[in-house]
Amino acid sequence: MQNAKDISITSTCCYCGVGCGVKVTVEGNNTISVKGDDEHPVNRGMLCSKGMNLQYTVNDKSDRLLYPQMRYSRNTPVQRVSWDTALNRTAAVFKTLIEKYGPDSVAFYASGQCLTEEYYVINKLIKGFIGSNNIDTNSRLCMSSAVTAYKMALGEDSVPICYDDIELSDCLFVTGANPAWCHPILWRRVEAHKAANPDVKIIIVDPRATDSCSIADLHLQINPGTDVTLNYAIGRVLIESGQIDLEFIHQHTEGFDRYKNLVFEKTLAESAGICGVSESDILLAATYIASAKGFLTMWTMGLNQSAIGVSKNLSLINLNLITGHIGKPGSGPFSLTGQPNAMGGREVGGLANLLPAHRDLNNAVHRAEIQKILGRNSHI
């Protein structure tokens, strides 16, 4: 039973990129309790071990600053100060450094746990008023390969699917990811979908045998770093067997002939040898994809955090493009992000090369648009 003085609000879990809804209750004694939001479309009341323990993290104040503290020099002790004193001191130090060394002497690094509004204000401060591009977020390491690949393949950094596509798919290709551990609530939806529809095919690509493999119809245990070779081999098989959407390719894509030449550089036997998997398993993966009415590709850091991360991403996205499995229910390339608002940060320009609303910093027209919005004193 809830106390009359208790205050409840809905919010979002601050951990992984799934974005589970939570109900937060501030109880009369100022302690916090958290539970899953039954009405939230992402998790439908479920929470993983991290989400279920949010209240313990919040309620433990033993290692947390509860008020502003500052030292006036390196040799003086830290002391409690007012918010005005702390903010004025911070602004004065920034101003001194900028006047002496220029705007590029300062930088901001933001977290993927920031709110979109917070991202926007920080971006406006550093680019619009300080006059520097020195701002990055976790997206630089976490998602920059996916960002670049999305922009190269689709023209925009935008994930072209939604969670409801999971239940509409009948083939899921999961690579460079272990969502059973890293995106558990999302994976519960995949497991439930598979249990309700046993004919749904799940392909896992991972050098390791992870918990995600427990429901896989096919585990391609490739040699580390051979993702591009595998994806090209699957692409070759699909082209050779005529299991591609030529109408979609001709109407909505460009560069197919170049792609075809690239995937035909290696025979299936050569690719299988490089990847350390059998030819029959590559053929089986292609068969599952060719038979699918809804084909979802899922990936995360195993593809992104790589010296050739963009190439890995593109080689995977191209499987959706050549089969026409994009922009349709249950189909598309689905990058699983690491933190809850990495995408929101990018949408308001939270990287050194971006401006709000997917504009590019190196585009003069885009810069002029944003400068006009921010005002004549801005310095983009």
C-alpha positions as CSV (number, residue, x, y, z in Angstrom):
1,M,0.0,0.0,0.0
2,Q,1.4,3.4,-1.0
3,N,1.8,6.1,1.6
4,A,-0.2,9.3,0.9
5,K,3.1,11.3,1.0
6,D,4.9,9.1,-1.5
7,I,5.6,10.6,-4.9
8,S,5.7,8.3,-8.0
9,I,7.0,9.2,-11.4
10,T,7.7,7.3,-14.6
11,S,11.2,7.3,-16.0
12,T,13.7,5.3,-18.1
13,C,16.4,3.0,-16.8
14,C,19.8,4.7,-17.1
15,Y,21.9,1.6,-18.0
16,C,21.9,-0.1,-21.4
17,G,20.5,1.1,-24.7
18,V,17.2,-0.9,-24.4
19,G,15.4,2.0,-22.7
20,C,13.2,0.1,-20.2
21,G,10.5,2.1,-18.5
22,V,10.6,2.3,-14.7
23,K,8.3,3.6,-12.0
24,V,10.2,5.5,-9.4
25,T,8.6,6.2,-6.0
26,V,10.1,8.7,-3.6
27,E,8.9,7.5,-0.2
28,G,8.1,9.6,2.8
29,N,11.5,9.0,4.3
30,N,13.2,10.2,1.1
31,T,14.3,6.7,0.0
32,I,13.7,5.6,-3.5
33,S,12.1,2.4,-4.8
34,V,12.0,1.3,-8.4
35,K,10.0,-1.2,-10.4
36,G,9.3,-2.0,-14.0
37,D,6.6,0.0,-15.7
38,D,3.9,-2.4,-16.8
39,E,2.6,0.0,-19.3
40,H,5.9,0.8,-21.1
41,P,6.0,-0.7,-24.6
42,V,9.7,-1.7,-24.4
43,N,9.9,-3.9,-21.3
44,R,6.2,-4.3,-20.3
45,G,7.1,-4.3,-16.6
46,M,10.2,-6.5,-16.9
47,L,13.7,-5.4,-15.6
48,C,17.0,-7.1,-15.7
49,S,19.3,-7.4,-12.7
50,K,20.7,-3.9,-13.2
51,G,17.3,-2.3,-13.4
52,M,16.0,-4.2,-10.4
53,N,18.9,-2.8,-8.3
54,L,18.6,0.8,-9.3
55,Q,17.1,1.8,-6.0
56,Y,20.1,0.5,-4.1
57,T,22.5,2.5,-6.2
58,V,20.4,5.7,-5.7
59,N,19.9,5.2,-2.0
60,D,23.6,4.5,-1.2
61,K,24.9,8.1,-0.7
62,S,28.2,7.0,1.0
63,D,30.4,7.9,-2.0
64,R,28.3,10.7,-3.6
65,L,28.7,14.5,-3.5
66,L,25.6,16.0,-1.9
67,Y,26.5,19.7,-2.4
68,P,29.2,21.8,-4.3
69,Q,32.7,21.5,-3.0
70,M,35.8,23.4,-4.2
71,R,39.4,24.1,-3.4
72,Y,40.8,27.6,-4.2
73,S,44.2,26.2,-5.0
74,R,45.9,22.9,-5.1
75,N,47.3,23.3,-1.7
76,T,44.1,24.2,0.1
77,P,41.6,21.7,1.4
78,V,38.2,21.0,-0.3
79,Q,35.5,23.1,1.3
80,R,31.7,23.3,0.9
81,V,30.5,26.4,-1.2
82,S,27.3,27.7,-2.6
83,W,26.1,26.9,-6.1
84,D,26.6,30.5,-7.1
85,T,30.2,30.5,-5.9
86,A,30.9,27.2,-7.6
87,L,29.3,28.2,-10.9
88,N,31.0,31.7,-10.9
89,R,34.4,30.1,-10.2
90,T,33.9,27.6,-13.0
91,A,32.9,30.2,-15.5
92,A,35.8,32.4,-14.5
93,V,38.3,29.6,-15.0
94,F,36.8,28.8,-18.5
95,K,36.9,32.5,-19.4
96,T,40.5,32.9,-18.4
97,L,41.6,29.8,-20.4
98,I,39.6,30.8,-23.5
99,E,41.0,34.4,-23.4
100,K,44.5,33.1,-23.0
101,Y,44.6,30.0,-25.2
102,G,41.5,30.3,-27.4
103,P,38.2,28.4,-27.6
104,D,39.8,25.1,-28.5
105,S,41.6,25.0,-25.1
106,V,38.4,23.6,-23.6
107,A,36.3,20.6,-24.3
108,F,33.3,18.7,-23.1
109,Y,32.7,14.9,-22.9
110,A,29.2,13.8,-22.3
111,S,27.6,10.5,-21.3
112,G,25.1,8.5,-23.2
113,Q,23.0,8.7,-20.0
114,C,22.4,12.4,-20.5
115,L,18.9,13.6,-21.4
116,T,18.4,14.9,-25.0
117,E,17.7,18.4,-23.6
118,E,21.0,18.3,-21.6
119,Y,22.9,17.3,-24.7
120,Y,21.4,20.1,-26.7
121,V,22.3,22.8,-24.1
122,I,25.9,21.5,-23.8
123,N,26.2,21.4,-27.6
124,K,24.8,25.0,-27.8
125,L,27.2,26.2,-25.2
126,I,30.4,24.7,-26.7
127,K,29.7,25.3,-30.4
128,G,27.3,28.2,-30.3
129,F,28.9,30.4,-27.7
130,I,32.4,29.2,-26.7
131,G,33.1,28.6,-30.4
132,S,34.7,25.2,-30.4
133,N,33.8,21.8,-31.8
134,N,35.5,20.0,-28.9
135,I,32.5,18.0,-27.8
136,D,32.1,14.2,-27.9
137,T,30.0,11.6,-26.2
138,N,30.1,7.9,-25.7
139,S,28.9,7.6,-29.3
140,R,32.4,8.3,-30.5
141,L,33.6,4.9,-29.2
142,C,30.3,3.1,-28.9
143,M,28.5,3.9,-32.1
144,S,30.6,5.9,-34.5
145,S,31.1,2.9,-36.9
146,A,27.4,2.4,-37.1
147,V,26.8,6.1,-37.5
148,T,29.2,6.3,-40.4
149,A,27.8,3.2,-42.0
150,Y,24.2,4.3,-41.7
151,K,25.1,7.6,-43.3
152,M,27.0,6.0,-46.1
153,A,24.4,3.3,-46.8
154,L,21.1,5.2,-46.0
155,G,22.1,8.9,-46.0
156,E,21.2,9.4,-42.4
157,D,22.2,8.3,-38.9
158,S,18.8,6.8,-38.2
159,V,17.9,3.2,-37.2
160,P,15.2,2.1,-39.7
161,I,13.3,-0.3,-37.4
162,C,11.4,-0.4,-34.1
163,Y,11.2,-2.9,-31.3
164,D,7.9,-4.2,-32.6
165,D,9.6,-5.5,-35.7
166,I,11.1,-8.2,-33.5
167,E,7.7,-10.0,-33.3
168,L,7.2,-9.5,-37.1
169,S,10.5,-11.1,-38.2
170,D,11.0,-14.7,-39.0
171,C,14.8,-14.6,-39.3
172,L,17.2,-12.8,-37.0
173,F,20.9,-12.5,-37.8
174,V,22.8,-11.5,-34.6
175,T,26.5,-10.7,-34.9
176,G,29.1,-9.1,-32.8
177,A,26.7,-9.1,-29.8
178,N,25.6,-11.2,-26.8
179,P,22.2,-9.6,-26.1
180,A,21.2,-12.4,-23.6
181,W,23.7,-10.7,-21.3
182,C,24.0,-7.1,-22.6
183,H,20.5,-6.4,-23.7
184,P,18.6,-9.0,-21.7
185,I,15.1,-7.5,-21.7
186,L,15.2,-7.1,-25.5
187,W,16.5,-10.7,-25.8
188,R,13.5,-11.9,-23.6
189,R,11.3,-10.6,-26.4
190,V,13.3,-12.5,-29.0
191,E,13.1,-15.7,-26.8
192,A,9.3,-15.3,-26.4
193,H,8.9,-14.7,-30.1
194,K,11.0,-17.8,-30.9
195,A,9.0,-19.9,-28.3
196,A,5.7,-18.8,-29.8
197,N,6.9,-19.3,-33.4
198,P,9.4,-22.2,-33.5
199,D,9.9,-21.8,-37.3
200,V,11.6,-18.4,-36.7
201,K,15.3,-18.8,-37.5
202,I,18.0,-17.3,-35.3
203,I,21.5,-17.1,-36.6
204,I,24.3,-16.2,-34.1
205,V,27.7,-15.1,-35.4
206,D,30.3,-15.1,-32.6
207,P,33.7,-16.7,-32.0
208,R,32.5,-17.6,-28.5
209,A,29.6,-19.8,-27.5
210,T,27.5,-17.3,-25.5
211,D,24.2,-17.6,-23.7
212,S,22.5,-16.0,-26.8
213,C,23.5,-19.2,-28.7
214,S,21.1,-21.3,-26.5
215,I,18.2,-20.5,-28.8
216,A,20.2,-20.3,-32.1
217,D,19.2,-22.5,-35.1
218,L,22.7,-21.8,-36.4
219,H,25.8,-20.7,-34.6
220,L,28.5,-19.5,-37.0
221,Q,31.6,-19.6,-34.7
222,I,33.9,-17.6,-37.0
223,N,37.5,-16.8,-36.5
224,P,37.8,-13.4,-34.8
225,G,37.9,-10.5,-37.3
226,T,36.5,-12.4,-40.3
227,D,33.0,-10.7,-40.1
228,V,33.3,-9.0,-43.5
229,T,34.5,-12.1,-45.2
230,L,31.5,-14.0,-43.8
231,N,29.0,-11.4,-44.8
232,Y,30.4,-11.2,-48.3
233,A,30.2,-14.9,-48.6
234,I,26.6,-14.9,-47.7
235,G,26.0,-12.1,-50.1
236,R,27.7,-14.1,-52.9
237,V,25.5,-17.1,-52.2
238,L,22.3,-15.0,-52.3
239,I,23.3,-13.4,-55.6
240,E,24.3,-16.8,-57.2
241,S,21.1,-18.4,-56.1
242,G,19.0,-15.5,-57.3
243,Q,17.6,-14.9,-53.8
244,I,17.9,-11.1,-54.0
245,D,15.4,-8.4,-54.7
246,L,16.5,-7.0,-58.1
247,E,13.5,-4.6,-58.3
248,F,14.4,-3.1,-55.0
249,I,18.0,-2.9,-55.9
250,H,17.4,-1.1,-59.2
251,Q,14.8,1.3,-57.8
252,H,16.3,2.2,-54.4
253,T,20.0,1.5,-54.3
254,E,23.2,2.3,-56.2
255,G,26.6,0.6,-56.5
256,F,25.3,-3.0,-56.8
257,D,27.7,-4.0,-59.6
258,R,30.6,-2.8,-57.5
259,Y,29.3,-4.7,-54.5
260,K,28.8,-7.9,-56.7
261,N,32.4,-7.7,-57.9
262,L,33.6,-7.3,-54.4
263,V,31.8,-10.4,-53.0
264,F,32.8,-12.5,-55.9
265,E,36.5,-11.9,-55.3
266,K,36.6,-15.0,-53.0
267,T,35.0,-18.4,-53.6
268,L,32.7,-19.8,-51.0
269,A,35.4,-22.4,-50.1
270,E,38.0,-19.6,-49.7
271,S,35.7,-17.6,-47.5
272,A,34.8,-20.6,-45.4
273,G,38.5,-21.4,-44.8
274,I,39.2,-17.8,-43.7
275,C,36.2,-17.7,-41.4
276,G,36.8,-21.2,-39.9
277,V,33.3,-22.4,-40.6
278,S,31.9,-25.0,-43.0
279,E,30.6,-24.1,-46.5
280,S,27.4,-25.9,-45.6
281,D,26.8,-23.6,-42.6
282,I,27.3,-20.5,-44.8
283,L,24.8,-21.9,-47.3
284,L,22.3,-22.7,-44.5
285,A,22.6,-19.1,-43.3
286,A,21.9,-17.8,-46.8
287,T,18.9,-20.2,-47.1
288,Y,17.4,-19.0,-43.8
289,I,17.7,-15.4,-45.0
290,A,16.4,-16.1,-48.5
291,S,13.3,-17.9,-47.0
292,A,12.5,-15.0,-44.6
293,K,9.6,-12.7,-45.0
294,G,11.0,-10.5,-42.3
295,F,14.8,-10.3,-41.9
296,L,16.4,-8.4,-39.0
297,T,20.1,-8.0,-38.5
298,M,21.3,-7.1,-35.0
299,W,24.8,-6.1,-33.9
300,T,26.7,-4.1,-31.3
301,M,30.3,-3.6,-30.1
302,G,31.7,-6.7,-31.8
303,L,31.3,-4.9,-35.1
304,N,31.5,-1.3,-34.0
305,Q,34.7,-1.2,-31.9
306,S,37.0,-2.4,-34.6
307,A,39.7,-0.8,-36.8
308,I,37.4,-1.8,-39.7
309,G,34.2,-1.2,-37.9
310,V,32.6,0.8,-40.7
311,S,33.3,-2.0,-43.3
312,K,31.9,-4.6,-40.9
313,N,28.7,-2.5,-40.5
314,L,28.3,-1.9,-44.3
315,S,28.9,-5.5,-45.1
316,L,26.0,-6.4,-42.8
317,I,23.6,-3.6,-43.9
318,N,24.2,-4.6,-47.5
319,L,22.6,-8.0,-46.7
320,N,19.4,-6.1,-45.9
321,L,19.7,-4.0,-49.0
322,I,20.3,-6.7,-51.6
323,T,17.4,-8.7,-50.2
324,G,15.1,-5.7,-50.0
325,H,14.6,-6.3,-46.3
326,I,14.5,-2.7,-45.2
327,G,11.6,-0.3,-44.7
328,K,9.2,-3.3,-44.3
329,P,7.6,-4.8,-41.2
330,G,10.0,-7.2,-39.4
331,S,13.0,-6.2,-41.6
332,G,16.0,-3.9,-41.3
333,P,19.4,-3.3,-39.8
334,F,19.1,-2.9,-36.1
335,S,22.2,-1.6,-34.2
336,L,22.0,-2.3,-30.5
337,T,23.5,0.7,-28.7
338,G,25.3,0.7,-25.4
339,Q,23.8,3.5,-23.4
340,P,20.2,4.7,-23.1
341,N,20.4,8.0,-25.0
342,A,23.3,7.7,-27.4
343,M,20.9,8.3,-30.3
344,G,19.3,11.3,-28.6
345,G,22.7,12.9,-28.2
346,R,23.5,12.5,-31.8
347,E,20.2,13.9,-32.9
348,V,21.0,17.2,-31.2
349,G,24.6,17.4,-32.4
350,G,26.4,15.7,-29.6
351,L,29.6,14.9,-31.6
352,A,32.4,17.1,-32.8
353,N,31.3,16.6,-36.4
354,L,27.6,17.1,-36.0
355,L,25.0,19.8,-35.6
356,P,21.4,19.4,-34.4
357,A,18.8,17.5,-36.5
358,H,21.3,15.4,-38.3
359,R,23.1,18.3,-39.9
360,D,26.8,18.2,-40.7
361,L,29.3,20.6,-39.3
362,N,31.3,20.7,-42.6
363,N,28.3,21.8,-44.6
364,A,28.2,25.6,-44.9
365,V,24.4,25.7,-45.4
366,H,23.9,23.6,-42.3
367,R,26.2,25.8,-40.2
368,A,24.4,28.9,-41.4
369,E,21.0,27.5,-40.5
370,I,22.1,26.7,-36.9
371,Q,23.9,29.9,-36.5
372,K,20.8,31.8,-37.4
373,I,18.8,29.8,-34.8
374,L,21.4,30.4,-32.1
375,G,21.7,34.1,-32.8
376,R,24.2,36.5,-34.3
377,N,26.7,36.1,-31.5
378,S,27.2,32.4,-32.0
379,H,30.5,31.1,-33.4
380,I,29.8,27.9,-35.4
